[in-house]
């Protein structure tokens, strides 16, 4: 369930950023957004823990700010794997990483879904 929520949040942020930043963020269509969201979620699950462990001294020295650089690098890696999904520069990827971090902080705390049967 968490994978689906993470993918949905990523896709929503991609679509919003494509509308807000048409000059710096290239997204062909919604299918590409969905594919990029799936790829990014998989990279976050597999590669991000390794990168955070390797960069732990930098993350500690920067008080966690270096994790935004790691997120931006993962976005650039996603752009490498998904055609039709691109950034014009690393700083656009960094801006999208900041927005994704804010969206995840807001929405991923809502992981408890309660179902009541009547």
C-alpha positions as CSV (number, residue, x, y, z in Angstrom):
1,X,0.0,0.0,0.0
2,X,2.9,2.4,0.8
3,X,4.4,1.7,-2.7
4,X,1.1,2.8,-4.3
5,X,0.8,5.9,-2.2
6,X,4.4,6.9,-2.9
7,X,3.9,6.3,-6.6
8,X,0.7,8.4,-6.6
9,X,2.3,11.3,-4.8
10,X,5.3,11.2,-7.2
11,X,3.0,11.2,-10.2
12,X,1.0,14.1,-8.8
13,X,4.1,16.2,-8.1
14,X,5.4,15.4,-11.6
15,X,2.2,16.6,-13.2
16,X,2.0,19.7,-11.0
17,X,5.7,20.6,-11.8
18,X,5.1,20.1,-15.5
19,X,2.4,22.7,-15.3
20,X,4.3,25.1,-13.1
21,X,7.7,24.8,-14.8
22,X,7.2,24.2,-18.5
23,X,10.7,25.6,-19.4
24,X,12.7,23.5,-17.0
25,X,10.8,20.2,-16.6
26,X,9.9,18.2,-19.7
27,X,7.0,15.6,-19.4
28,X,5.4,14.3,-22.5
29,X,2.1,12.9,-21.1
30,X,0.4,11.2,-18.2
31,X,1.7,7.8,-19.2
32,X,5.3,9.0,-19.0
33,X,4.5,10.6,-15.6
34,X,3.1,7.3,-14.3
35,X,6.1,5.3,-15.6
36,X,8.6,7.9,-14.2
37,X,6.8,7.7,-10.8
38,X,7.1,3.9,-10.7
39,X,10.7,4.0,-11.7
40,X,11.5,6.7,-9.1
41,X,9.7,4.8,-6.4
42,X,11.7,1.7,-7.2
43,X,14.9,3.6,-7.2
44,X,14.0,5.2,-3.9
45,X,13.4,1.7,-2.4
46,X,16.5,0.1,-3.8
47,X,19.2,2.7,-4.4
48,X,18.5,5.5,-2.0
49,X,19.4,3.6,1.3
50,X,22.7,2.7,-0.2
51,X,23.4,6.3,-1.3
52,X,22.3,7.7,2.1
53,X,24.7,5.2,3.8
54,X,27.6,6.1,1.6
55,X,27.0,9.8,2.0
56,X,26.2,9.7,5.7
57,X,29.1,12.0,6.7
58,X,28.0,14.6,4.2
59,X,24.4,14.3,5.3
60,X,25.4,14.8,8.9
61,X,27.7,17.7,8.2
62,X,25.0,19.5,6.1
63,X,22.3,18.7,8.7
64,X,20.4,16.6,6.2
65,X,20.5,19.1,3.3
66,X,22.7,16.8,1.3
67,X,19.7,14.3,1.1
68,X,18.1,16.8,-1.3
69,X,21.1,16.4,-3.6
70,X,20.7,12.7,-3.5
71,X,17.0,13.1,-4.3
72,X,17.8,15.3,-7.3
73,X,20.4,12.8,-8.5
74,X,17.7,10.0,-8.3
75,X,15.4,12.2,-10.3
76,X,18.2,12.7,-13.0
77,X,18.7,8.9,-13.0
78,X,14.9,8.5,-13.5
79,X,15.1,10.9,-16.4
80,X,17.9,8.8,-17.9
81,X,15.8,5.7,-17.8
82,X,12.4,7.1,-18.9
83,X,12.1,8.7,-22.3
84,X,9.9,11.8,-22.4
85,X,10.9,12.8,-18.8
86,X,13.7,15.2,-18.5
87,X,15.1,18.3,-16.8
88,X,17.0,21.1,-18.6
89,X,19.5,21.4,-15.7
90,X,20.4,19.8,-12.4
91,X,18.9,22.8,-10.6
92,X,15.4,22.1,-12.0
93,X,15.8,18.5,-10.7
94,X,16.8,20.0,-7.4
95,X,13.7,22.2,-7.3
96,X,11.4,19.3,-8.1
97,X,13.2,17.3,-5.4
98,X,12.5,20.0,-2.9
99,X,8.8,20.0,-3.9
100,X,8.7,16.2,-3.7
101,X,10.2,16.3,-0.2
102,X,7.5,18.7,0.9
103,X,4.7,16.7,-0.6
104,X,6.0,13.5,1.0
105,X,6.3,15.2,4.4
106,X,2.7,16.3,4.1
107,X,1.0,13.2,2.6
108,X,3.1,10.2,3.6
109,X,2.3,10.7,7.3
110,X,-1.2,9.7,6.4
111,X,-0.2,6.0,6.0
112,X,-2.9,4.7,8.3
113,X,-6.0,3.8,6.4
114,X,-8.8,2.5,8.5
115,X,-11.6,0.5,7.1
116,X,-14.7,0.0,9.1
117,X,-17.3,-2.7,8.4
118,X,-20.8,-2.1,9.4
